[in-house]
């Protein structure tokens, strides 16, 4: 099965600072998703990346997928307390050439932003 | 509003008891999923279903059971065989082929299960 490793496991930053979260896969990523979660709540979709070298941005969050499609990064510019939460990367498991839509997740990165 | 509803928000299980977590969606999605979340371990797939009356085991199916009698509903039963059931359980739904259709999974708000 696909193994996803996120780093760092936790991150504490001062408001206004930039930060990066990484997601590394042991296999080629067929679809890479970034979700955000508030403690004790469901997951909120942020972005999906499919193509090698692809980059997407939404407000102050930018996600990139490397050319080899084995690593993705999530970058937050000028962090705010509202960015605090758990960030999870998920990848589609592609078994036998057919995508069953199963998402395998990394262990998550806990982000704390101090005002 | 369309979405996924999980209930209850909090659930307590006694020793030897089976409990059922509810998941309902009105997004007309064919595929539904159950994930378990433990601190520091991300989400792990318990069961998933791509179509009514069919479901598949995920990575940690032991001690759990599901049914998919209706498209909108995918209840999860945590049986007494699950010796460590305390966790946060998340239900999700989506199109069966995510990447091909550039789709995403939609998640419910979760159920926290604790053992008394």
HADDOCK unambig.tbl for C-alpha pairs under 7 A between the chains (distance, minus, plus):
assign (segid A and resid 31 and name CA) (segid B and resid 99 and name CA) 5.89 0.50 0.50
assign (segid A and resid 41 and name CA) (segid B and resid 109 and name CA) 4.94 0.50 0.50
assign (segid A and resid 41 and name CA) (segid B and resid 110 and name CA) 6.04 0.50 0.50
assign (segid A and resid 42 and name CA) (segid B and resid 90 and name CA) 6.98 0.50 0.50
assign (segid A and resid 42 and name CA) (segid B and resid 107 and name CA) 5.76 0.50 0.50
assign (segid A and resid 42 and name CA) (segid B and resid 108 and name CA) 5.45 0.50 0.50
assign (segid A and resid 42 and name CA) (segid B and resid 109 and name CA) 4.02 0.50 0.50
assign (segid A and resid 42 and name CA) (segid B and resid 110 and name CA) 5.74 0.50 0.50
assign (segid A and resid 43 and name CA) (segid B and resid 107 and name CA) 5.75 0.50 0.50
assign (segid A and resid 99 and name CA) (segid B and resid 97 and name CA) 5.36 0.50 0.50
assign (segid A and resid 100 and name CA) (segid B and resid 96 and name CA) 5.63 0.50 0.50
assign (segid A and resid 100 and name CA) (segid B and resid 97 and name CA) 5.59 0.50 0.50
assign (segid A and resid 101 and name CA) (segid B and resid 96 and name CA) 5.16 0.50 0.50
assign (segid A and resid 101 and name CA) (segid B and resid 97 and name CA) 4.98 0.50 0.50
assign (segid A and resid 101 and name CA) (segid B and resid 98 and name CA) 4.98 0.50 0.50
assign (segid A and resid 105 and name CA) (segid B and resid 42 and name CA) 6.18 0.50 0.50
assign (segid A and resid 105 and name CA) (segid B and resid 43 and name CA) 5.70 0.50 0.50
assign (segid A and resid 106 and name CA) (segid B and resid 42 and name CA) 5.63 0.50 0.50
assign (segid A and resid 107 and name CA) (segid B and resid 40 and name CA) 5.78 0.50 0.50
assign (segid A and resid 107 and name CA) (segid B and resid 41 and name CA) 4.54 0.50 0.50
assign (segid A and resid 107 and name CA) (segid B and resid 42 and name CA) 3.62 0.50 0.50
assign (segid A and resid 108 and name CA) (segid B and resid 40 and name CA) 6.98 0.50 0.50
assign (segid A and resid 108 and name CA) (segid B and resid 42 and name CA) 5.41 0.50 0.50
